Amino acid sequence: MGTTTTEAPKARRALPPLMTLTDTAAERLRAMYEKGDGKKLLRVAVSTKGCSGMSYQMEFVDAAGPGDETVTDKGVTVLVDRKATLFLIGTVMDYEKKAMSAGFTFTNPNEKGRCGCGESFHV
């Protein structure tokens, strides 16, 4: 009669959060939501365009759709297009003010490079 041994399954490494917000991004979004009477939510997606192939796309929507993931960080909710989740895992969204411009920026660990103008990226 033979003996069998079973190994315990390996512990899975926790995935990083889909997206996090810096304090500055959360404050800016909170102000934008309040100004819009709290009826719209920011939706982040990734579209195919630009020199490097992909670009971040943001739009305000009335509510989460069937293809949206909900991310809540620092008390602020952002929607993420489910098709973009694999490209955005671990991304940090920030809001930057510069001398001549201001806007949301993304620090994405999945990016392998950006185009020269900074408008698009590839993974």
N, C-alpha and C positions, 0 to 999 in steps of 0.2 A: 504494500500500500504506500503510495507516494505522498509526500507532503507538499503543500503549496504555501507559498508566502505571498502576502499582498503588501504592497507598499502604499503608504498613505499618500493621497493626492498632494501634489505640490501646491503650496500656498500661492495664490495668484497675487501678483503685484497690483496694487491699486492704481487705477488710471487717474491721471491728473484731471482736475475739473475741466469741463468743456470750455468755459470761458470765465475769466475773472475781470473785475473792474478795479481800477485804481480809485483812490479816494476822490481825485479830481474828476474822473469820468463819472463816478456815481453822483457827485454834487451837480455836475452839469446836466446829466440826464434827469435828476430829480427836479431841477429848476425848469427844464424843458417840459417835463410831464405836468408840473403844476401850472405852467403858463398855458398849456393846452387843455386845461381842466381835467387832466388825468384820463382822458378818453382814448388816447392813442398810445401805442407801445412801439419802441424801436425794434425793427426786425433786421438782423444781420444775415447776409447770404454771401455766397461766392459765385461770381459769374465768369464765363469764359470771354475774355477780351484783353486787350493791351499787348504790349510787346512780349511779355513773358508768359502770357497765357491765361492768368487768372487775376481777378480784381475783387476787392471787397465792395459789397453793395449794401447800402442802408436805406431803409424807408420806414415811414411811420404807418402803422396799420391799426385798425379798430380793435382787433382781437386776434388771439392765436388761431392759426389755421390747423388743419389736420396734419400738415407736414412740418410743423414747428416744434422745436424743443424749447422749454422754458428755463431760463437761467436767472436765478435770483442771487444777487451778491450785494452786500452792504445795504440791504433793504430796497434795492432797485431791480426791477424785472426787465430783461431783454429777451427777445425771441431770436432763435437761431434756426434757420432753414435746415431741416434734417439732412438734406443732400450735402450740406456744407460741413457737417459735424466732423467727418474724418479729416478735413483740411484744417479745422479750427481747434482741435483738442489741445488744451494747455495755453491757449491764446490769452494775452492780457490786453484789455482795451483801455486806452488812456485818452485824456483830453489835453491837448497842448495849445498854449497861446504863445505866438511868436510876434515879432515886431510887425509883420505885414499879413499874418494869417492866424487862424485858429481852427481847430477841428479835432475829430477823433482819430486816433492812431492805433495800430495793432502791432503788438510784439508777438509774433507767431513762431514757436519753435519748429514748426513743420516746414517753414519756408527754406528752400535751398538757394534762392537767389531772387533778386529784384531787377527790374529793367532800369536803365539809366535815369529815366525821369521819375522813377519811384511810384508810378501809377499802377503797376501790376507786379505779380510775383509768380514763382513756380515752386512746386513741391516735388 
